[in-house]
Amino acid sequence: MKRILITGGSSYLGQHLVPLATRQHEVCYTFYENDPFDLPYGEQLDLRDGSRVMKLISGFQPEAIIHTAGSNRSPDMEAVIRLGAHHVTEAARINNARLIHMSTDVIFDGRNAPYRETDPPNPIHDYGRAKGAAEAIVGQWANHVIVRTSLIYGLFIMDRSTEWMSAALAEGRPVKLFDNQLRQPVWAETLSLACLELATSNYCGVLNVAGDQSVSRAYFGFKLLDWWGINDRDLVEVGPSDSKWPLDTRLDLTMAREMLSTPLLGIDQVIDMTQNRPPASNFN
Ligand SMILES: NC(=O)c1ccc[n+]([C@@H]2O[C@H](COP(=O)([O-])OP(=O)(O)OC[C@H]3O[C@@H](n4cnc5c(N)ncnc54)[C@H](OP(=O)(O)O)[C@@H]3O)[C@@H](O)[C@H]2O)c1
């Protein structure tokens, strides 16, 4: 058992990671505006406040920090991602904690896939630039892993894109699914287990962790609409996205396949495996 601090316990990923982490470790998780668990080891934290970050981490003395907070949906995104990475990295260094940092495949421009761990970021939008900058900051502390991943989904808690599609369709608004963006959706359970494995391993550096199946966003979108039983397709259109999004951000998973015991299941495998299990909460 280790002491693990999870930033963004309230993130979509965090809501899967925290329950799994608490089965094996002593956990402290942070949230900013919403605490989905309301547990005594949850701490409200604004990552932009360096002294609060240092105080919390120095007080808990984690052996590992899994830094998930700060996504493209965060208000004040740039500051949360960049300053947050700076404050967490500094506190990890001062307290000699291993740092597992969640990054993304959209740090790439999408023109040279599949991307290997040695490929440098070349972002084409603000979110990618902020996450690329965060990688450089995290890299200043030796005991780190930068986890580059793809679209995160779960089958027990609806992901935010499907939530958005579901709301739009219910309100009679059209939804466009992109058939020209290739990604490797990762099951939130897979990613959570991989992060926990990495928290206790010796590997340092970048690691690609994603589902071992490349699909278009349209394929992915339809799979999830099917899974959640959202069957009204009259307002669903399929077509290309505009050029501000990287088109092909497939990741080379050779290293992760060799290093991790967590299987990197593709979306078809995950859905087939769980087909007979009804959607239910995993907080038990
Ligand atoms: N979702 C994806 O498909 C995907 C794909 C690739 C990589 N990633 C990466 O994976 C990680 C998790 O993504 P996600 O989609 O699960 O995140 P998310 O659901 O959008 O959650 C964002 C998190 O950031 C926290 N936050 C926002 N402002 C904050 C602040 N000022 N101080 C501290 N925390 C703050 C939020 O807390 P509250 O909710 O409590 O306000 C929440 O926990 C991120 O690093 C993201 O870049 C995600």
The ligand as an SDF file (V2000), in Angstrom:
LIG
                    3D

 48 52  0  0  0  0  0  0  0  0999 V2000
  -11.4410   13.1970  -21.5310 N   0  0  0  0  0  0  0  0  0  0  0  0
  -10.6780   12.8140  -22.5210 C   0  0  0  0  0  0  0  0  0  0  0  0
  -11.1570   12.2240  -23.5130 O   0  0  0  0  0  0  0  0  0  0  0  0
   -9.1760   13.0180  -22.4440 C   0  0  0  0  0  0  0  0  0  0  0  0
   -8.3800   12.6290  -23.5360 C   0  0  0  0  0  0  0  0  0  0  0  0
   -6.9850   12.7530  -23.4270 C   0  0  0  0  0  0  0  0  0  0  0  0
   -6.4110   13.2730  -22.2700 C   0  0  0  0  0  0  0  0  0  0  0  0
   -7.1950   13.6900  -21.2450 N   0  0  0  0  0  0  0  0  0  0  0  0
   -6.5570   14.2200  -20.0330 C   0  0  0  0  0  0  0  0  0  0  0  0
   -6.9880   13.4200  -18.9370 O   0  0  0  0  0  0  0  0  0  0  0  0
   -7.1610   14.2190  -17.7650 C   0  0  0  0  0  0  0  0  0  0  0  0
   -8.5710   14.0390  -17.2320 C   0  0  0  0  0  0  0  0  0  0  0  0
   -9.4930   14.4890  -18.2370 O   0  0  0  0  0  0  0  0  0  0  0  0
  -11.0600   14.5150  -17.9450 P   0  0  0  0  0  0  0  0  0  0  0  0
  -11.7440   14.7320  -19.2490 O   0  0  0  0  0  0  0  0  0  0  0  0
  -11.3910   13.3410  -17.1100 O   0  0  0  0  0  0  0  0  0  0  0  0
  -11.1740   15.8690  -17.1030 O   0  0  0  0  0  0  0  0  0  0  0  0
  -12.5320   16.6690  -16.7420 P   0  0  0  0  0  0  0  0  0  0  0  0
  -13.6310   15.7050  -16.5300 O   0  0  0  0  0  0  0  0  0  0  0  0
  -12.7580   17.7360  -17.7550 O   0  0  0  0  0  0  0  0  0  0  0  0
  -12.1810   17.3140  -15.3460 O   0  0  0  0  0  0  0  0  0  0  0  0
  -11.3390   18.4170  -15.1990 C   0  0  0  0  0  0  0  0  0  0  0  0
  -10.8220   18.4160  -13.7680 C   0  0  0  0  0  0  0  0  0  0  0  0
  -10.0480   19.5970  -13.5250 O   0  0  0  0  0  0  0  0  0  0  0  0
  -10.4720   20.1260  -12.2660 C   0  0  0  0  0  0  0  0  0  0  0  0
  -10.2180   21.5680  -12.2170 N   0  0  0  0  0  0  0  0  0  0  0  0
  -10.7330   22.5420  -13.0010 C   0  0  0  0  0  0  0  0  0  0  0  0
  -10.2600   23.7500  -12.6200 N   0  0  0  0  0  0  0  0  0  0  0  0
   -9.4310   23.5290  -11.5530 C   0  0  0  0  0  0  0  0  0  0  0  0
   -8.6540   24.3570  -10.7270 C   0  0  0  0  0  0  0  0  0  0  0  0
   -8.5980   25.7020  -10.8890 N   0  0  0  0  0  0  0  0  0  0  0  0
   -7.9210   23.7800   -9.7420 N   0  0  0  0  0  0  0  0  0  0  0  0
   -7.9500   22.4350   -9.5570 C   0  0  0  0  0  0  0  0  0  0  0  0
   -8.6580   21.5850  -10.3200 N   0  0  0  0  0  0  0  0  0  0  0  0
   -9.4000   22.1360  -11.3200 C   0  0  0  0  0  0  0  0  0  0  0  0
  -11.9690   19.8120  -12.2090 C   0  0  0  0  0  0  0  0  0  0  0  0
  -12.4490   19.9270  -10.8700 O   0  0  0  0  0  0  0  0  0  0  0  0
  -14.0340   20.2050  -10.5420 P   0  0  0  0  0  0  0  0  0  0  0  0
  -14.8390   19.3120  -11.4660 O   0  0  0  0  0  0  0  0  0  0  0  0
  -14.1550   19.7930   -9.1150 O   0  0  0  0  0  0  0  0  0  0  0  0
  -14.2890   21.6420  -10.7600 O   0  0  0  0  0  0  0  0  0  0  0  0
  -11.9360   18.3680  -12.7160 C   0  0  0  0  0  0  0  0  0  0  0  0
  -11.5490   17.4970  -11.6910 O   0  0  0  0  0  0  0  0  0  0  0  0
   -6.8270   15.6500  -18.1770 C   0  0  0  0  0  0  0  0  0  0  0  0
   -5.4980   15.9050  -17.8110 O   0  0  0  0  0  0  0  0  0  0  0  0
   -6.9750   15.6490  -19.6990 C   0  0  0  0  0  0  0  0  0  0  0  0
   -6.1440   16.6070  -20.3030 O   0  0  0  0  0  0  0  0  0  0  0  0
   -8.5720   13.5800  -21.3100 C   0  0  0  0  0  0  0  0  0  0  0  0
  1  2  1  0
  2  3  2  0
  2  4  1  0
  4  5  1  0
  4 48  2  0
  5  6  2  0
  6  7  1  0
  7  8  2  0
  8  9  1  0
  8 48  1  0
  9 10  1  0
  9 46  1  0
 10 11  1  0
 11 12  1  0
 11 44  1  0
 12 13  1  0
 13 14  1  0
 14 15  2  0
 14 16  1  0
 14 17  1  0
 17 18  1  0
 18 19  2  0
 18 20  1  0
 18 21  1  0
 21 22  1  0
 22 23  1  0
 23 24  1  0
 23 42  1  0
 24 25  1  0
 25 26  1  0
 25 36  1  0
 26 27  1  0
 26 35  1  0
 27 28  2  0
 28 29  1  0
 29 30  1  0
 29 35  2  0
 30 31  1  0
 30 32  2  0
 32 33  1  0
 33 34  2  0
 34 35  1  0
 36 37  1  0
 36 42  1  0
 37 38  1  0
 38 39  2  0
 38 40  1  0
 38 41  1  0
 42 43  1  0
 44 45  1  0
 44 46  1  0
 46 47  1  0
M  CHG  2   8   1  16  -1
M  END
$$$$
